[in-house]
Amino acid sequence: MLKEEVEIDGVEEIKISPAGNVILPISRKLVLTELTERTCKWPIGDPMKDDFHFCGCESADTSPYCSYHAKMAYQPVGERRKAANSAAR
Ligand SMILES: [Zn+2]
C-alpha cells in the first residue's frame, strides 16, 4: 500500500524484495569497531544481545545514517528531544 521511493546510486544488489512493502537496506551487520564515517550507524537489535549490530550501509556525507535510517532518525517524533538537536551537528 505504501509506496516509498529510495534513491540508490551505484548499488546493484537491489533485486531482493523483502516480504511486505518495507524497503529496508541490506544490512552489512557491522560491529562497532567496523564502522567508518561512511557507514550507517543505525543500531539494530538489542545492545545486550549477541546479534546486536549496526546497519553498515553506505551513509551520506551529511548523515551518520543511510538514506533509509536517516528518514527514521529525523522524523518529527524527535520533537521532544529538542535539547539533543542543539548538540547535533
Ligand atoms: Zn542504515
PDB file of the backbone (N, CA, C, O) and the ligand in Angstrom, with CONECT records:
HET     ZN  A 101       1
ATOM      1  N   MET A   1       0.842  -1.197   0.000  1.00  0.00           N
ATOM      2  CA  MET A   1       0.000   0.000   0.000  1.00  0.00           C
ATOM      3  C   MET A   1       0.880   1.252   0.000  1.00  0.00           C
ATOM      4  O   MET A   1       0.665   2.198  -0.757  1.00  0.00           O
ATOM      5  N   LEU A   2       1.843   1.214   0.850  1.00  0.00           N
ATOM      6  CA  LEU A   2       2.703   2.376   0.989  1.00  0.00           C
ATOM      7  C   LEU A   2       3.848   2.315   0.007  1.00  0.00           C
ATOM      8  O   LEU A   2       4.662   1.392   0.027  1.00  0.00           O
ATOM      9  N   LYS A   3       3.897   3.302  -0.842  1.00  0.00           N
ATOM     10  CA  LYS A   3       4.965   3.294  -1.831  1.00  0.00           C
ATOM     11  C   LYS A   3       6.045   4.272  -1.419  1.00  0.00           C
ATOM     12  O   LYS A   3       5.787   5.444  -1.145  1.00  0.00           O
ATOM     13  N   GLU A   4       7.223   3.771  -1.384  1.00  0.00           N
ATOM     14  CA  GLU A   4       8.319   4.626  -0.945  1.00  0.00           C
ATOM     15  C   GLU A   4       9.440   4.562  -1.968  1.00  0.00           C
ATOM     16  O   GLU A   4       9.845   3.486  -2.407  1.00  0.00           O
ATOM     17  N   GLU A   5       9.913   5.695  -2.324  1.00  0.00           N
ATOM     18  CA  GLU A   5      10.994   5.701  -3.293  1.00  0.00           C
ATOM     19  C   GLU A   5      12.321   5.929  -2.590  1.00  0.00           C
ATOM     20  O   GLU A   5      12.475   6.841  -1.778  1.00  0.00           O
ATOM     21  N   VAL A   6      13.236   5.101  -2.916  1.00  0.00           N
ATOM     22  CA  VAL A   6      14.552   5.249  -2.319  1.00  0.00           C
ATOM     23  C   VAL A   6      15.569   5.412  -3.436  1.00  0.00           C
ATOM     24  O   VAL A   6      15.664   4.580  -4.337  1.00  0.00           O
ATOM     25  N   GLU A   7      16.293   6.451  -3.364  1.00  0.00           N
ATOM     26  CA  GLU A   7      17.312   6.660  -4.385  1.00  0.00           C
ATOM     27  C   GLU A   7      18.598   5.958  -3.990  1.00  0.00           C
ATOM     28  O   GLU A   7      19.182   6.205  -2.935  1.00  0.00           O
ATOM     29  N   ILE A   8      18.997   5.099  -4.858  1.00  0.00           N
ATOM     30  CA  ILE A   8      20.236   4.386  -4.569  1.00  0.00           C
ATOM     31  C   ILE A   8      21.128   4.447  -5.798  1.00  0.00           C
ATOM     32  O   ILE A   8      20.780   3.937  -6.863  1.00  0.00           O
ATOM     33  N   ASP A   9      22.246   5.059  -5.638  1.00  0.00           N
ATOM     34  CA  ASP A   9      23.185   5.161  -6.742  1.00  0.00           C
ATOM     35  C   ASP A   9      24.342   4.211  -6.544  1.00  0.00           C
ATOM     36  O   ASP A   9      24.904   4.099  -5.455  1.00  0.00           O
ATOM     37  N   GLY A  10      24.677   3.541  -7.602  1.00  0.00           N
ATOM     38  CA  GLY A  10      25.878   2.726  -7.545  1.00  0.00           C
ATOM     39  C   GLY A  10      25.729   1.437  -6.774  1.00  0.00           C
ATOM     40  O   GLY A  10      26.721   0.757  -6.511  1.00  0.00           O
ATOM     41  N   VAL A  11      24.531   1.092  -6.412  1.00  0.00           N
ATOM     42  CA  VAL A  11      24.315  -0.171  -5.729  1.00  0.00           C
ATOM     43  C   VAL A  11      23.561  -1.090  -6.677  1.00  0.00           C
ATOM     44  O   VAL A  11      22.531  -0.722  -7.242  1.00  0.00           O
ATOM     45  N   GLU A  12      24.086  -2.267  -6.833  1.00  0.00           N
ATOM     46  CA  GLU A  12      23.498  -3.143  -7.844  1.00  0.00           C
ATOM     47  C   GLU A  12      22.644  -4.268  -7.279  1.00  0.00           C
ATOM     48  O   GLU A  12      21.830  -4.859  -7.987  1.00  0.00           O
ATOM     49  N   GLU A  13      22.833  -4.552  -6.026  1.00  0.00           N
ATOM     50  CA  GLU A  13      22.102  -5.692  -5.468  1.00  0.00           C
ATOM     51  C   GLU A  13      20.775  -5.281  -4.868  1.00  0.00           C
ATOM     52  O   GLU A  13      20.564  -5.383  -3.659  1.00  0.00           O
ATOM     53  N   ILE A  14      19.894  -4.821  -5.716  1.00  0.00           N
ATOM     54  CA  ILE A  14      18.612  -4.350  -5.208  1.00  0.00           C
ATOM     55  C   ILE A  14      17.493  -5.267  -5.675  1.00  0.00           C
ATOM     56  O   ILE A  14      16.334  -4.859  -5.737  1.00  0.00           O
ATOM     57  N   LYS A  15      17.837  -6.486  -5.998  1.00  0.00           N
ATOM     58  CA  LYS A  15      16.811  -7.384  -6.509  1.00  0.00           C
ATOM     59  C   LYS A  15      16.079  -8.116  -5.400  1.00  0.00           C
ATOM     60  O   LYS A  15      15.049  -8.750  -5.630  1.00  0.00           O
ATOM     61  N   ILE A  16      16.613  -8.024  -4.218  1.00  0.00           N
ATOM     62  CA  ILE A  16      15.958  -8.689  -3.101  1.00  0.00           C
ATOM     63  C   ILE A  16      14.748  -7.882  -2.651  1.00  0.00           C
ATOM     64  O   ILE A  16      14.877  -6.720  -2.265  1.00  0.00           O
ATOM     65  N   SER A  17      13.585  -8.495  -2.704  1.00  0.00           N
ATOM     66  CA  SER A  17      12.421  -7.790  -2.199  1.00  0.00           C
ATOM     67  C   SER A  17      11.920  -8.477  -0.946  1.00  0.00           C
ATOM     68  O   SER A  17      11.392  -9.588  -0.995  1.00  0.00           O
ATOM     69  N   PRO A  18      12.087  -7.818   0.144  1.00  0.00           N
ATOM     70  CA  PRO A  18      11.625  -8.407   1.409  1.00  0.00           C
ATOM     71  C   PRO A  18      10.115  -8.534   1.415  1.00  0.00           C
ATOM     72  O   PRO A  18       9.421  -7.852   0.661  1.00  0.00           O
ATOM     73  N   ALA A  19       9.625  -9.382   2.244  1.00  0.00           N
ATOM     74  CA  ALA A  19       8.182  -9.552   2.351  1.00  0.00           C
ATOM     75  C   ALA A  19       7.531  -8.240   2.744  1.00  0.00           C
ATOM     76  O   ALA A  19       8.090  -7.455   3.511  1.00  0.00           O
ATOM     77  N   GLY A  20       6.354  -8.018   2.213  1.00  0.00           N
ATOM     78  CA  GLY A  20       5.674  -6.780   2.540  1.00  0.00           C
ATOM     79  C   GLY A  20       6.213  -5.631   1.716  1.00  0.00           C
ATOM     80  O   GLY A  20       6.856  -5.839   0.687  1.00  0.00           O
ATOM     81  N   ASN A  21       5.952  -4.437   2.165  1.00  0.00           N
ATOM     82  CA  ASN A  21       6.332  -3.265   1.394  1.00  0.00           C
ATOM     83  C   ASN A  21       7.438  -2.470   2.063  1.00  0.00           C
ATOM     84  O   ASN A  21       7.719  -1.332   1.688  1.00  0.00           O
ATOM     85  N   VAL A  22       8.037  -3.063   3.023  1.00  0.00           N
ATOM     86  CA  VAL A  22       9.091  -2.343   3.723  1.00  0.00           C
ATOM     87  C   VAL A  22      10.371  -2.370   2.909  1.00  0.00           C
ATOM     88  O   VAL A  22      10.883  -3.433   2.556  1.00  0.00           O
ATOM     89  N   ILE A  23      10.870  -1.196   2.622  1.00  0.00           N
ATOM     90  CA  ILE A  23      12.125  -1.131   1.886  1.00  0.00           C
ATOM     91  C   ILE A  23      13.248  -0.949   2.887  1.00  0.00           C
ATOM     92  O   ILE A  23      13.486   0.144   3.401  1.00  0.00           O
ATOM     93  N   LEU A  24      13.908  -2.016   3.139  1.00  0.00           N
ATOM     94  CA  LEU A  24      14.975  -1.973   4.127  1.00  0.00           C
ATOM     95  C   LEU A  24      16.302  -2.191   3.428  1.00  0.00           C
ATOM     96  O   LEU A  24      16.445  -3.116   2.629  1.00  0.00           O
ATOM     97  N   PRO A  25      17.265  -1.346   3.725  1.00  0.00           N
ATOM     98  CA  PRO A  25      18.573  -1.568   3.111  1.00  0.00           C
ATOM     99  C   PRO A  25      19.147  -2.888   3.584  1.00  0.00           C
ATOM    100  O   PRO A  25      18.845  -3.368   4.676  1.00  0.00           O
ATOM    101  N   ILE A  26      19.968  -3.450   2.749  1.00  0.00           N
ATOM    102  CA  ILE A  26      20.589  -4.713   3.138  1.00  0.00           C
ATOM    103  C   ILE A  26      21.653  -4.448   4.178  1.00  0.00           C
ATOM    104  O   ILE A  26      22.677  -3.825   3.897  1.00  0.00           O
ATOM    105  N   SER A  27      21.410  -4.912   5.343  1.00  0.00           N
ATOM    106  CA  SER A  27      22.327  -4.645   6.440  1.00  0.00           C
ATOM    107  C   SER A  27      23.640  -5.392   6.244  1.00  0.00           C
ATOM    108  O   SER A  27      23.670  -6.548   5.823  1.00  0.00           O
ATOM    109  N   ARG A  28      24.703  -4.702   6.558  1.00  0.00           N
ATOM    110  CA  ARG A  28      26.014  -5.354   6.475  1.00  0.00           C
ATOM    111  C   ARG A  28      26.411  -5.955   7.818  1.00  0.00           C
ATOM    112  O   ARG A  28      27.444  -6.611   7.949  1.00  0.00           O
ATOM    113  N   LYS A  29      25.577  -5.716   8.791  1.00  0.00           N
ATOM    114  CA  LYS A  29      25.813  -6.282  10.118  1.00  0.00           C
ATOM    115  C   LYS A  29      27.218  -5.990  10.645  1.00  0.00           C
ATOM    116  O   LYS A  29      27.985  -6.896  10.971  1.00  0.00           O
ATOM    117  N   LEU A  30      27.516  -4.742  10.715  1.00  0.00           N
ATOM    118  CA  LEU A  30      28.831  -4.360  11.224  1.00  0.00           C
ATOM    119  C   LEU A  30      28.798  -4.247  12.740  1.00  0.00           C
ATOM    120  O   LEU A  30      27.767  -3.940  13.339  1.00  0.00           O
ATOM    121  N   VAL A  31      29.930  -4.496  13.335  1.00  0.00           N
ATOM    122  CA  VAL A  31      30.055  -4.226  14.764  1.00  0.00           C
ATOM    123  C   VAL A  31      30.715  -2.867  14.925  1.00  0.00           C
ATOM    124  O   VAL A  31      31.223  -2.284  13.968  1.00  0.00           O
ATOM    125  N   LEU A  32      30.696  -2.382  16.147  1.00  0.00           N
ATOM    126  CA  LEU A  32      31.137  -1.021  16.408  1.00  0.00           C
ATOM    127  C   LEU A  32      32.517  -0.720  15.819  1.00  0.00           C
ATOM    128  O   LEU A  32      32.740   0.352  15.256  1.00  0.00           O
ATOM    129  N   THR A  33      33.413  -1.649  15.952  1.00  0.00           N
ATOM    130  CA  THR A  33      34.781  -1.397  15.511  1.00  0.00           C
ATOM    131  C   THR A  33      34.913  -1.375  13.993  1.00  0.00           C
ATOM    132  O   THR A  33      35.942  -0.954  13.463  1.00  0.00           O
ATOM    133  N   GLU A  34      33.888  -1.822  13.301  1.00  0.00           N
ATOM    134  CA  GLU A  34      33.949  -1.853  11.839  1.00  0.00           C
ATOM    135  C   GLU A  34      33.337  -0.615  11.201  1.00  0.00           C
ATOM    136  O   GLU A  34      33.420  -0.423   9.988  1.00  0.00           O
ATOM    137  N   LEU A  35      32.732   0.211  12.018  1.00  0.00           N
ATOM    138  CA  LEU A  35      32.083   1.394  11.484  1.00  0.00           C
ATOM    139  C   LEU A  35      33.110   2.416  11.001  1.00  0.00           C
ATOM    140  O   LEU A  35      34.169   2.593  11.603  1.00  0.00           O
ATOM    141  N   THR A  36      32.776   3.067   9.922  1.00  0.00           N
ATOM    142  CA  THR A  36      33.592   4.174   9.462  1.00  0.00           C
ATOM    143  C   THR A  36      32.687   5.387   9.283  1.00  0.00           C
ATOM    144  O   THR A  36      31.488   5.315   9.553  1.00  0.00           O
ATOM    145  N   GLU A  37      33.253   6.487   8.833  1.00  0.00           N
ATOM    146  CA  GLU A  37      32.427   7.672   8.663  1.00  0.00           C
ATOM    147  C   GLU A  37      31.477   7.517   7.464  1.00  0.00           C
ATOM    148  O   GLU A  37      30.585   8.340   7.258  1.00  0.00           O
ATOM    149  N   ARG A  38      31.677   6.480   6.702  1.00  0.00           N
ATOM    150  CA  ARG A  38      30.791   6.281   5.556  1.00  0.00           C
ATOM    151  C   ARG A  38      29.830   5.109   5.744  1.00  0.00           C
ATOM    152  O   ARG A  38      29.209   4.653   4.783  1.00  0.00           O
ATOM    153  N   THR A  39      29.710   4.631   6.953  1.00  0.00           N
ATOM    154  CA  THR A  39      28.759   3.554   7.180  1.00  0.00           C
ATOM    155  C   THR A  39      27.636   4.024   8.086  1.00  0.00           C
ATOM    156  O   THR A  39      27.821   4.854   8.975  1.00  0.00           O
ATOM    157  N   CYS A  40      26.480   3.470   7.829  1.00  0.00           N
ATOM    158  CA  CYS A  40      25.315   3.813   8.628  1.00  0.00           C
ATOM    159  C   CYS A  40      25.494   3.289  10.041  1.00  0.00           C
ATOM    160  O   CYS A  40      25.823   2.122  10.253  1.00  0.00           O
ATOM    161  N   LYS A  41      25.272   4.174  11.002  1.00  0.00           N
ATOM    162  CA  LYS A  41      25.488   3.795  12.399  1.00  0.00           C
ATOM    163  C   LYS A  41      24.187   3.511  13.116  1.00  0.00           C
ATOM    164  O   LYS A  41      24.082   3.662  14.333  1.00  0.00           O
ATOM    165  N   TRP A  42      23.219   3.105  12.359  1.00  0.00           N
ATOM    166  CA  TRP A  42      21.930   2.780  12.971  1.00  0.00           C
ATOM    167  C   TRP A  42      22.038   1.444  13.690  1.00  0.00           C
ATOM    168  O   TRP A  42      22.339   0.422  13.073  1.00  0.00           O
ATOM    169  N   PRO A  43      21.794   1.455  14.991  1.00  0.00           N
ATOM    170  CA  PRO A  43      21.888   0.203  15.751  1.00  0.00           C
ATOM    171  C   PRO A  43      20.701  -0.700  15.467  1.00  0.00           C
ATOM    172  O   PRO A  43      19.564  -0.237  15.374  1.00  0.00           O
ATOM    173  N   ILE A  44      20.967  -1.970  15.333  1.00  0.00           N
ATOM    174  CA  ILE A  44      19.904  -2.934  15.075  1.00  0.00           C
ATOM    175  C   ILE A  44      19.963  -4.028  16.126  1.00  0.00           C
ATOM    176  O   ILE A  44      21.005  -4.634  16.375  1.00  0.00           O
ATOM    177  N   GLY A  45      18.842  -4.254  16.715  1.00  0.00           N
ATOM    178  CA  GLY A  45      18.778  -5.317  17.719  1.00  0.00           C
ATOM    179  C   GLY A  45      18.999  -4.783  19.122  1.00  0.00           C
ATOM    180  O   GLY A  45      18.990  -3.575  19.358  1.00  0.00           O
ATOM    181  N   ASP A  46      19.191  -5.675  20.011  1.00  0.00           N
ATOM    182  CA  ASP A  46      19.352  -5.346  21.420  1.00  0.00           C
ATOM    183  C   ASP A  46      20.833  -5.307  21.775  1.00  0.00           C
ATOM    184  O   ASP A  46      21.534  -6.312  21.652  1.00  0.00           O
ATOM    185  N   PRO A  47      21.306  -4.141  22.217  1.00  0.00           N
ATOM    186  CA  PRO A  47      22.744  -4.000  22.551  1.00  0.00           C
ATOM    187  C   PRO A  47      23.215  -5.025  23.572  1.00  0.00           C
ATOM    188  O   PRO A  47      24.409  -5.305  23.685  1.00  0.00           O
ATOM    189  N   MET A  48      22.270  -5.576  24.308  1.00  0.00           N
ATOM    190  CA  MET A  48      22.643  -6.547  25.328  1.00  0.00           C
ATOM    191  C   MET A  48      22.786  -7.957  24.761  1.00  0.00           C
ATOM    192  O   MET A  48      23.199  -8.887  25.453  1.00  0.00           O
ATOM    193  N   LYS A  49      22.435  -8.086  23.495  1.00  0.00           N
ATOM    194  CA  LYS A  49      22.459  -9.425  22.913  1.00  0.00           C
ATOM    195  C   LYS A  49      23.562  -9.581  21.887  1.00  0.00           C
ATOM    196  O   LYS A  49      24.104  -8.600  21.378  1.00  0.00           O
ATOM    197  N   ASP A  50      23.879 -10.807  21.597  1.00  0.00           N
ATOM    198  CA  ASP A  50      24.982 -11.122  20.700  1.00  0.00           C
ATOM    199  C   ASP A  50      24.756 -10.668  19.263  1.00  0.00           C
ATOM    200  O   ASP A  50      25.700 -10.301  18.563  1.00  0.00           O
ATOM    201  N   ASP A  51      23.516 -10.696  18.834  1.00  0.00           N
ATOM    202  CA  ASP A  51      23.261 -10.380  17.431  1.00  0.00           C
ATOM    203  C   ASP A  51      23.095  -8.886  17.183  1.00  0.00           C
ATOM    204  O   ASP A  51      22.689  -8.463  16.101  1.00  0.00           O
ATOM    205  N   PHE A  52      23.411  -8.107  18.191  1.00  0.00           N
ATOM    206  CA  PHE A  52      23.346  -6.664  18.010  1.00  0.00           C
ATOM    207  C   PHE A  52      24.400  -6.226  16.993  1.00  0.00           C
ATOM    208  O   PHE A  52      25.550  -6.664  17.031  1.00  0.00           O
ATOM    209  N   HIS A  53      23.975  -5.355  16.089  1.00  0.00           N
ATOM    210  CA  HIS A  53      24.924  -4.863  15.096  1.00  0.00           C
ATOM    211  C   HIS A  53      24.455  -3.519  14.559  1.00  0.00           C
ATOM    212  O   HIS A  53      23.401  -3.012  14.942  1.00  0.00           O
ATOM    213  N   PHE A  54      25.250  -2.959  13.676  1.00  0.00           N
ATOM    214  CA  PHE A  54      24.875  -1.708  13.060  1.00  0.00           C
ATOM    215  C   PHE A  54      24.546  -1.939  11.602  1.00  0.00           C
ATOM    216  O   PHE A  54      25.059  -2.859  10.966  1.00  0.00           O
ATOM    217  N   CYS A  55      23.682  -1.088  11.087  1.00  0.00           N
ATOM    218  CA  CYS A  55      23.215  -1.236   9.704  1.00  0.00           C
ATOM    219  C   CYS A  55      24.403  -1.374   8.752  1.00  0.00           C
ATOM    220  O   CYS A  55      24.486  -2.348   8.005  1.00  0.00           O
ATOM    221  N   GLY A  56      25.317  -0.412   8.773  1.00  0.00           N
ATOM    222  CA  GLY A  56      26.527  -0.534   7.982  1.00  0.00           C
ATOM    223  C   GLY A  56      26.382  -0.196   6.511  1.00  0.00           C
ATOM    224  O   GLY A  56      27.355  -0.279   5.762  1.00  0.00           O
ATOM    225  N   CYS A  57      25.194   0.180   6.087  1.00  0.00           N
ATOM    226  CA  CYS A  57      25.026   0.584   4.691  1.00  0.00           C
ATOM    227  C   CYS A  57      25.753   1.912   4.450  1.00  0.00           C
ATOM    228  O   CYS A  57      26.140   2.606   5.390  1.00  0.00           O
ATOM    229  N   GLU A  58      25.923   2.234   3.204  1.00  0.00           N
ATOM    230  CA  GLU A  58      26.614   3.468   2.881  1.00  0.00           C
ATOM    231  C   GLU A  58      25.821   4.663   3.370  1.00  0.00           C
ATOM    232  O   GLU A  58      24.622   4.763   3.112  1.00  0.00           O
ATOM    233  N   SER A  59      26.469   5.557   4.063  1.00  0.00           N
ATOM    234  CA  SER A  59      25.781   6.737   4.542  1.00  0.00           C
ATOM    235  C   SER A  59      26.235   7.956   3.756  1.00  0.00           C
ATOM    236  O   SER A  59      27.300   7.970   3.139  1.00  0.00           O
ATOM    237  N   ALA A  60      25.397   8.966   3.800  1.00  0.00           N
ATOM    238  CA  ALA A  60      25.742  10.201   3.114  1.00  0.00           C
ATOM    239  C   ALA A  60      26.780  10.977   3.916  1.00  0.00           C
ATOM    240  O   ALA A  60      26.974  10.737   5.108  1.00  0.00           O
ATOM    241  N   ASP A  61      27.441  11.907   3.241  1.00  0.00           N
ATOM    242  CA  ASP A  61      28.446  12.718   3.928  1.00  0.00           C
ATOM    243  C   ASP A  61      27.837  13.495   5.082  1.00  0.00           C
ATOM    244  O   ASP A  61      28.483  13.753   6.098  1.00  0.00           O
ATOM    245  N   THR A  62      26.584  13.858   4.900  1.00  0.00           N
ATOM    246  CA  THR A  62      25.946  14.746   5.854  1.00  0.00           C
ATOM    247  C   THR A  62      25.210  14.013   6.962  1.00  0.00           C
ATOM    248  O   THR A  62      24.629  14.636   7.851  1.00  0.00           O
ATOM    249  N   SER A  63      25.235  12.710   6.907  1.00  0.00           N
ATOM    250  CA  SER A  63      24.453  11.962   7.880  1.00  0.00           C
ATOM    251  C   SER A  63      25.207  10.734   8.371  1.00  0.00           C
ATOM    252  O   SER A  63      25.941  10.097   7.615  1.00  0.00           O
ATOM    253  N   PRO A  64      25.018  10.417   9.628  1.00  0.00           N
ATOM    254  CA  PRO A  64      25.627   9.191  10.152  1.00  0.00           C
ATOM    255  C   PRO A  64      24.827   7.961   9.750  1.00  0.00           C
ATOM    256  O   PRO A  64      25.209   6.833  10.062  1.00  0.00           O
ATOM    257  N   TYR A  65      23.696   8.187   9.045  1.00  0.00           N
ATOM    258  CA  TYR A  65      22.843   7.068   8.685  1.00  0.00           C
ATOM    259  C   TYR A  65      22.665   6.966   7.174  1.00  0.00           C
ATOM    260  O   TYR A  65      22.873   7.937   6.448  1.00  0.00           O
ATOM    261  N   CYS A  66      22.280   5.788   6.713  1.00  0.00           N
ATOM    262  CA  CYS A  66      21.912   5.625   5.313  1.00  0.00           C
ATOM    263  C   CYS A  66      20.604   6.373   5.077  1.00  0.00           C
ATOM    264  O   CYS A  66      19.969   6.850   6.018  1.00  0.00           O
ATOM    265  N   SER A  67      20.211   6.469   3.813  1.00  0.00           N
ATOM    266  CA  SER A  67      19.025   7.266   3.498  1.00  0.00           C
ATOM    267  C   SER A  67      17.790   6.722   4.206  1.00  0.00           C
ATOM    268  O   SER A  67      16.913   7.479   4.621  1.00  0.00           O
ATOM    269  N   TYR A  68      17.737   5.432   4.335  1.00  0.00           N
ATOM    270  CA  TYR A  68      16.570   4.825   4.989  1.00  0.00           C
ATOM    271  C   TYR A  68      16.506   5.194   6.463  1.00  0.00           C
ATOM    272  O   TYR A  68      15.476   5.647   6.961  1.00  0.00           O
ATOM    273  N   HIS A  69      17.602   4.995   7.137  1.00  0.00           N
ATOM    274  CA  HIS A  69      17.598   5.265   8.572  1.00  0.00           C
ATOM    275  C   HIS A  69      17.631   6.753   8.887  1.00  0.00           C
ATOM    276  O   HIS A  69      17.177   7.183   9.948  1.00  0.00           O
ATOM    277  N   ALA A  70      18.163   7.526   7.971  1.00  0.00           N
ATOM    278  CA  ALA A  70      18.134   8.971   8.171  1.00  0.00           C
ATOM    279  C   ALA A  70      16.691   9.446   8.242  1.00  0.00           C
ATOM    280  O   ALA A  70      16.350  10.324   9.035  1.00  0.00           O
ATOM    281  N   LYS A  71      15.852   8.854   7.404  1.00  0.00           N
ATOM    282  CA  LYS A  71      14.442   9.209   7.440  1.00  0.00           C
ATOM    283  C   LYS A  71      13.838   8.879   8.787  1.00  0.00           C
ATOM    284  O   LYS A  71      13.078   9.666   9.352  1.00  0.00           O
ATOM    285  N   MET A  72      14.177   7.731   9.286  1.00  0.00           N
ATOM    286  CA  MET A  72      13.635   7.320  10.578  1.00  0.00           C
ATOM    287  C   MET A  72      14.174   8.196  11.696  1.00  0.00           C
ATOM    288  O   MET A  72      13.465   8.525  12.647  1.00  0.00           O
ATOM    289  N   ALA A  73      15.425   8.561  11.567  1.00  0.00           N
ATOM    290  CA  ALA A  73      16.067   9.322  12.634  1.00  0.00           C
ATOM    291  C   ALA A  73      15.524  10.731  12.732  1.00  0.00           C
ATOM    292  O   ALA A  73      15.455  11.313  13.815  1.00  0.00           O
ATOM    293  N   TYR A  74      15.137  11.274  11.589  1.00  0.00           N
ATOM    294  CA  TYR A  74      14.744  12.681  11.591  1.00  0.00           C
ATOM    295  C   TYR A  74      13.242  12.877  11.474  1.00  0.00           C
ATOM    296  O   TYR A  74      12.772  13.924  11.030  1.00  0.00           O
ATOM    297  N   GLN A  75      12.512  11.879  11.871  1.00  0.00           N
ATOM    298  CA  GLN A  75      11.072  12.047  11.913  1.00  0.00           C
ATOM    299  C   GLN A  75      10.707  13.033  13.012  1.00  0.00           C
ATOM    300  O   GLN A  75      11.437  13.202  13.988  1.00  0.00           O
ATOM    301  N   PRO A  76       9.553  13.685  12.829  1.00  0.00           N
ATOM    302  CA  PRO A  76       9.094  14.685  13.812  1.00  0.00           C
ATOM    303  C   PRO A  76       8.949  14.104  15.207  1.00  0.00           C
ATOM    304  O   PRO A  76       8.801  14.854  16.172  1.00  0.00           O
ATOM    305  N   VAL A  77       8.987  12.828  15.330  1.00  0.00           N
ATOM    306  CA  VAL A  77       8.878  12.192  16.638  1.00  0.00           C
ATOM    307  C   VAL A  77       9.918  12.763  17.587  1.00  0.00           C
ATOM    308  O   VAL A  77       9.737  12.773  18.805  1.00  0.00           O
ATOM    309  N   GLY A  78      11.013  13.238  17.001  1.00  0.00           N
ATOM    310  CA  GLY A  78      12.112  13.733  17.817  1.00  0.00           C
ATOM    311  C   GLY A  78      11.855  15.088  18.444  1.00  0.00           C
ATOM    312  O   GLY A  78      12.747  15.663  19.068  1.00  0.00           O
ATOM    313  N   GLU A  79      10.658  15.597  18.288  1.00  0.00           N
ATOM    314  CA  GLU A  79      10.330  16.903  18.850  1.00  0.00           C
ATOM    315  C   GLU A  79      10.700  17.014  20.321  1.00  0.00           C
ATOM    316  O   GLU A  79      11.222  18.030  20.780  1.00  0.00           O
ATOM    317  N   ARG A  80      10.422  15.969  21.023  1.00  0.00           N
ATOM    318  CA  ARG A  80      10.651  16.014  22.464  1.00  0.00           C
ATOM    319  C   ARG A  80      12.133  16.002  22.796  1.00  0.00           C
ATOM    320  O   ARG A  80      12.529  16.210  23.942  1.00  0.00           O
ATOM    321  N   ARG A  81      12.940  15.755  21.781  1.00  0.00           N
ATOM    322  CA  ARG A  81      14.376  15.688  22.054  1.00  0.00           C
ATOM    323  C   ARG A  81      15.083  16.931  21.538  1.00  0.00           C
ATOM    324  O   ARG A  81      16.211  16.853  21.052  1.00  0.00           O
ATOM    325  N   LYS A  82      14.438  18.048  21.642  1.00  0.00           N
ATOM    326  CA  LYS A  82      14.998  19.285  21.117  1.00  0.00           C
ATOM    327  C   LYS A  82      16.362  19.599  21.728  1.00  0.00           C
ATOM    328  O   LYS A  82      17.245  20.138  21.061  1.00  0.00           O
ATOM    329  N   ALA A  83      16.512  19.268  22.948  1.00  0.00           N
ATOM    330  CA  ALA A  83      17.771  19.524  23.632  1.00  0.00           C
ATOM    331  C   ALA A  83      18.921  18.838  22.912  1.00  0.00           C
ATOM    332  O   ALA A  83      20.023  19.377  22.809  1.00  0.00           O
ATOM    333  N   ALA A  84      18.644  17.649  22.421  1.00  0.00           N
ATOM    334  CA  ALA A  84      19.685  16.885  21.755  1.00  0.00           C
ATOM    335  C   ALA A  84      20.033  17.495  20.403  1.00  0.00           C
ATOM    336  O   ALA A  84      21.151  17.344  19.912  1.00  0.00           O
ATOM    337  N   ASN A  85      19.066  18.183  19.810  1.00  0.00           N
ATOM    338  CA  ASN A  85      19.305  18.770  18.496  1.00  0.00           C
ATOM    339  C   ASN A  85      20.386  19.834  18.518  1.00  0.00           C
ATOM    340  O   ASN A  85      21.183  19.933  17.585  1.00  0.00           O
ATOM    341  N   SER A  86      20.415  20.606  19.544  1.00  0.00           N
ATOM    342  CA  SER A  86      21.389  21.686  19.609  1.00  0.00           C
ATOM    343  C   SER A  86      22.808  21.124  19.677  1.00  0.00           C
ATOM    344  O   SER A  86      23.772  21.784  19.288  1.00  0.00           O
ATOM    345  N   ALA A  87      22.913  19.919  20.169  1.00  0.00           N
ATOM    346  CA  ALA A  87      24.221  19.309  20.278  1.00  0.00           C
ATOM    347  C   ALA A  87      24.618  18.618  18.985  1.00  0.00           C
ATOM    348  O   ALA A  87      25.798  18.372  18.739  1.00  0.00           O
ATOM    349  N   ALA A  88      23.618  18.305  18.156  1.00  0.00           N
ATOM    350  CA  ALA A  88      23.903  17.593  16.902  1.00  0.00           C
ATOM    351  C   ALA A  88      24.453  18.558  15.874  1.00  0.00           C
ATOM    352  O   ALA A  88      24.080  19.731  15.844  1.00  0.00           O
ATOM    353  N   ARG A  89      25.332  18.063  15.043  1.00  0.00           N
ATOM    354  CA  ARG A  89      25.913  18.905  14.022  1.00  0.00           C
ATOM    355  C   ARG A  89      25.106  18.853  12.726  1.00  0.00           C
ATOM    356  O   ARG A  89      25.462  19.513  11.750  1.00  0.00           O
TER     357      ARG A  89
HETATM  358 ZN    ZN A 101      21.046   2.221   7.744  1.00  0.00          ZN2+
END
